[in-house]
Amino acid sequence: MDWKKSLNIAAIGFVAWLLIIEWSNFQDDVASQIPQQESELTIPQPSQLPTLETQQVNQFSDELPLLIDTPAAVVETRVDARLVTVTTDAVEVTIDTLGGDIVQVKLLKHLTKMSEDGGEPFTLLTRSSKNEYIAQSGLIGKNGTDTREGRGAYSTSASQFSLEPNQSALNVDLTLNQNGVRLVKRFSFSRSGYVIGVSYLINNSGYEPWEATFYGQIKRDSHEPLVESSGGIQPYLGAALREADKNFAKHDFSDIQDETVKSSIEGGWVAMVQHYFVSAWIPPGDQKNNFSLRKLSGQDVYLMGFTGEKINVASGSYGEYMAQFYVGPKDQAKLEELAEYLDLTVDYGFLWMLAKPIFAAMKFIHEVVGNWGWSIILLTIGIKILLYPLSAASLRSMAKMRSLQPKMERLKETYGDDRQKMSQELMGLYKKEKVNPAGGCFPMLLQMPVFLALYWVLLESVEIRHSPWIFWIDDLSAKDPYFILPLVMGASMLLMQKLQPMPTDPTQAMVMKIMPIAFTFFFMIFPSGLVLYWTVNNLLSMFQQWYVNRQLASASAVKK
């Protein structure tokens, strides 16, 4: 039996199986199933406004508040009059002064589609009649602002805030007077950052000690992200958090629906993850925080949040509490800076230890060449050079096996009916010629983790979203509109087969012939950046095979 070819086909089949798994998650037309993004914030009716369900005071630090509808009589002001808009270079944020929730975030540097196609700022957080994805925060407990009777109604100096040209930071203060205690809920913004500081400044001028607990949570329904399809791929959508025994724990909506998730850890974070973008609450790193993921019974509402340690402010004194809320692209460097292991929301899967240095190398190349398409090509070349010793060993083994084909055919004709004798003679031939039948396969298998890691890097990198290469490829994160790259990739696979002898087994030969056609169809719906990588890799493999064959031919000629 030709073990080399069987193992090679098994390796190709393994890759095909992985691609089929990805393909099974594809959508024929994702955009037609995604709700259209609304240009204006839709204001919910008073009966839809959130408040908090009554709980025992001593339980507030252990349990995030549940949401119930507020009676219409509680709300006395017009809802639109409560909204405050803050604009920086990076975001446009809308805050509801009833409770101080972030009810809409538009990412000004990330568009719904290419700008020439009419792209608008991408709305990540929204509160509309169709969808709800907001960031809530407040105070609960003995002197909390959020109770069954309602939420704190804050006041502010203006309804519009923006950074002036000479400003690098901006604070937006919401104020509330509470029985001699002045509360300031402060939202802090930077010019081009995606981190929003959310802090409480407590000035207790009353006669009694003041006590409450801060909570922050992401409230979301299960709607698909308001973003166009990226090459037909639908990656992970769901919650993630750091747990005591796991640095990065993912829980999708179905997991949360089945079982509430609770965790308690010093520091930590809780996030809502989708393709390219993430929102996350980051509490103080030096305090013990309680995290919870749960679904409200009978509602399409998921809550992902935390409660911090109790805040105590003595009479006549001053207290402060601060958390951070990140809402924006999956910027690995910034996420790593914000909290330990938060950068793992850029999910490279089990090959993250290879993917992270690969991404770092690709980013370095981009800083030099300034184009992500050429960065992918140069990175692929660099990887092929690094792995050349393995590739060369594989190709030499394949060439030696090819040279033994006539002798193997004669053995098959002579001992075809006696499998035991055939195997003995084949092993003797391999030993005599000093050939390892698996030598052509194992080096290829050793390269596979690197190629799969690069696949995930290209899939997860927000930097590649809406990035052009050359000519008709104006978005490396979208599929090739004319399918030129997939056809070139399929042709390169056919040419590679021409350079290698086909297996003598008819079934194996048929599988080898079908592979280029199957891969071509798979890659037609893949992002063009992935297809570019695979095409360049195939072309480099063809060149390496030609070069090794030439070396072996020269060595053979010298011996003669």
RARAWO-V129868 format. One record per pair of residues at least 6 apart in sequence whose ideal C-beta (glycine too) atoms are under 6 Angstrom apart, sorted by the first residue. I is the first residue (numbers start at 1). GAP is how many residues later the second one is. D is the distance in whole Angstrom. If there is no record, write none. Layout:
I:GAP:D / I:GAP:D
//
This chain:
3:434:4 / 3:435:6 / 4:397:5 / 4:433:5 / 4:436:5 / 4:437:6 / 5:498:5 / 7:431:6 / 7:434:4 / 8:433:5 / 9:499:6 / 9:502:6 / 11:433:6 / 11:434:6 / 12:503:6 / 19:503:5 / 23:499:6 / 25:209:5 / 26:206:4 / 26:499:6 / 27:207:6 / 30:199:4 / 31:197:5 / 31:198:5 / 34:190:5 / 35:95:5 / 37:86:5 / 37:189:4 / 38:90:5 / 41:53:6 / 41:63:5 / 42:86:4 / 42:87:5 / 43:36:4 / 43:37:6 / 46:26:4 / 46:29:4 / 47:22:5 / 47:25:6 / 49:21:4 / 50:17:4 / 51:19:5 / 51:99:6 / 51:100:5 / 52:13:4 / 52:94:5 / 53:13:4 / 53:15:5 / 54:94:4 / 57:84:6 / 57:85:5 / 60:80:5 / 60:81:4 / 60:153:5 / 61:152:5 / 61:246:5 / 61:249:6 / 62:228:6 / 64:151:6 / 64:153:6 / 64:228:5 / 64:241:5 / 65:75:6 / 74:76:5 / 82:14:5 / 82:15:5 / 82:16:5 / 83:11:6 / 84:11:5 / 84:72:6 / 84:75:6 / 85:9:5 / 85:75:5 / 86:7:5 / 86:75:5 / 86:86:6 / 87:75:4 / 88:75:5 / 88:101:5 / 88:103:6 / 89:102:5 / 89:103:5 / 90:18:6 / 90:19:6 / 90:102:5 / 90:104:6 / 91:14:6 / 92:14:4 / 93:12:5 / 94:9:5 / 94:10:4 / 95:7:6 / 96:7:5 / 97:57:5 / 97:77:6 / 98:53:6 / 98:55:5 / 99:39:6 / 99:52:4 / 100:54:6 / 100:74:5 / 100:85:5 / 101:33:6 / 101:35:5 / 102:33:4 / 103:24:4 / 103:31:5 / 104:21:6 / 104:22:5 / 105:19:5 / 105:20:4 / 105:222:5 / 106:15:4 / 106:17:5 / 107:14:6 / 107:15:5 / 107:17:6 / 108:13:5 / 110:12:5 / 111:8:3 / 111:11:6 / 112:7:5 / 112:8:5 / 112:10:5 / 113:6:4 / 113:115:6 / 114:352:6 / 123:103:6 / 124:153:6 / 124:203:6 / 125:8:5 / 125:9:6 / 126:7:6 / 127:7:5 / 131:92:5 / 132:89:5 / 133:87:4 / 134:85:5 / 135:83:6 / 135:190:6 / 136:81:5 / 136:83:6 / 137:61:5 / 137:79:4 / 138:7:6 / 138:8:4 / 139:6:5 / 139:73:4 / 140:6:5 / 140:73:5 / 140:75:6 / 141:71:4 / 141:72:5 / 142:69:4 / 143:67:5 / 143:68:6 / 143:69:5 / 144:68:5 / 145:7:3 / 152:24:5 / 154:20:4 / 154:22:5 / 155:20:6 / 156:18:5 / 161:11:5 / 163:7:5 / 163:28:6 / 168:23:5 / 169:21:5 / 170:19:5 / 171:15:6 / 171:17:5 / 172:15:5 / 173:11:5 / 173:13:5 / 174:11:4 / 175:9:5 / 176:7:5 / 179:27:6 / 180:25:5 / 180:26:3 / 181:23:5 / 181:25:5 / 181:29:5 / 182:21:4 / 183:19:6 / 184:17:4 / 185:15:6 / 186:13:5 / 187:9:6 / 188:9:3 / 194:132:6 / 194:133:6 / 194:134:3 / 195:129:6 / 195:131:5 / 196:129:5 / 197:127:6 / 198:125:5 / 198:127:6 / 199:123:4 / 200:121:5 / 201:119:6 / 202:111:5 / 202:117:4 / 203:115:6 / 204:6:5 / 204:109:5 / 204:111:6 / 204:113:6 / 207:108:6 / 209:105:5 / 209:106:6 / 210:103:4 / 211:101:5 / 212:99:6 / 213:94:5 / 213:97:5 / 214:94:5 / 214:107:5 / 215:92:5 / 216:65:4 / 216:89:6 / 216:90:6 / 216:107:5 / 217:86:5 / 217:88:3 / 218:54:5 / 218:61:6 / 218:86:5 / 219:84:6 / 220:82:5 / 221:79:5 / 222:31:5 / 222:78:6 / 225:49:5 / 230:247:5 / 230:248:6 / 231:247:5 / 231:248:4 / 231:295:6 / 231:296:4 / 232:293:4 / 235:40:5 / 237:37:5 / 238:14:3 / 238:15:6 / 239:12:5 / 239:33:6 / 239:54:5 / 239:65:5 / 240:10:5 / 240:31:5 / 240:33:5 / 240:105:6 / 241:8:6 / 241:29:4 / 241:50:5 / 242:26:5 / 242:27:6 / 242:99:5 / 243:6:5 / 243:20:5 / 244:21:5 / 247:94:4 / 248:93:6 / 248:96:4 / 251:10:5 / 251:42:6 / 256:37:5 / 256:39:5 / 256:46:6 / 257:38:5 / 260:34:4 / 261:32:4 / 262:30:5 / 263:28:5 / 264:26:5 / 266:22:5 / 267:18:4 / 268:21:5 / 269:11:5 / 269:13:5 / 269:70:5 / 269:73:5 / 270:11:5 / 270:21:5 / 270:34:5 / 270:36:6 / 271:7:5 / 271:9:4 / 271:74:5 / 272:7:5 / 273:72:5 / 276:186:4 / 276:189:6 / 277:52:6 / 278:52:5 / 278:67:5 / 279:48:4 / 280:46:5 / 281:25:6 / 281:44:6 / 282:42:4 / 282:56:6 / 282:57:5 / 283:6:4 / 283:23:5 / 283:25:5 / 283:40:5 / 287:21:6 / 287:22:5 / 289:17:5 / 289:19:5 / 290:17:5 / 291:15:5 / 293:11:5 / 294:9:6 / 295:7:5 / 311:8:6 / 311:10:5 / 313:6:4 / 329:133:4 / 330:16:5 / 330:132:5 / 332:11:5 / 332:14:5 / 335:7:4 / 335:8:4 / 336:7:4 / 346:114:5 / 348:7:4 / 348:108:5 / 349:107:6 / 351:98:6 / 351:101:6 / 351:102:4 / 354:99:4 / 355:98:4 / 355:101:5 / 355:102:5 / 358:95:6 / 358:96:6 / 358:99:5 / 359:98:5 / 362:13:5 / 362:17:5 / 365:10:4 / 365:13:5 / 365:14:6 / 366:6:6 / 366:9:4 / 369:6:6 / 372:92:5 / 372:95:4 / 372:104:6 / 373:96:3 / 373:103:6 / 376:153:6 / 376:156:6 / 376:157:5 / 377:159:5 / 380:153:5 / 380:156:5 / 380:157:5 / 384:156:5 / 387:60:5 / 390:53:4 / 390:56:6 / 390:57:6 / 391:153:5 / 392:156:6 / 393:50:5 / 394:46:5 / 394:49:4 / 394:50:5 / 395:150:5 / 395:153:4 / 396:152:6 / 397:42:3 / 397:43:4 / 398:42:4 / 399:153:5 / 400:35:5 / 402:99:6 / 411:14:5 / 415:6:5 / 415:7:4 / 415:10:6 / 430:7:6 / 458:71:5 / 458:72:5 / 464:12:5 / 464:13:5 / 464:65:5 / 465:12:4 / 466:9:5 / 467:9:5 / 468:6:4 / 469:7:6 / 472:10:6 / 473:55:5 / 476:52:5 / 476:53:4 / 477:50:5 / 479:46:5 / 480:48:5 / 483:41:5 / 485:43:6 / 485:46:4 / 485:50:6 / 486:34:5 / 486:37:4 / 486:38:5 / 486:45:6 / 488:47:5 / 489:34:6 / 489:42:6 / 489:45:6 / 489:46:4 / 490:26:5 / 490:30:3 / 492:46:4 / 492:47:6 / 493:23:4 / 494:22:5 / 496:46:6 / 499:46:6 / 502:7:5 / 503:6:5 / 523:8:5
//
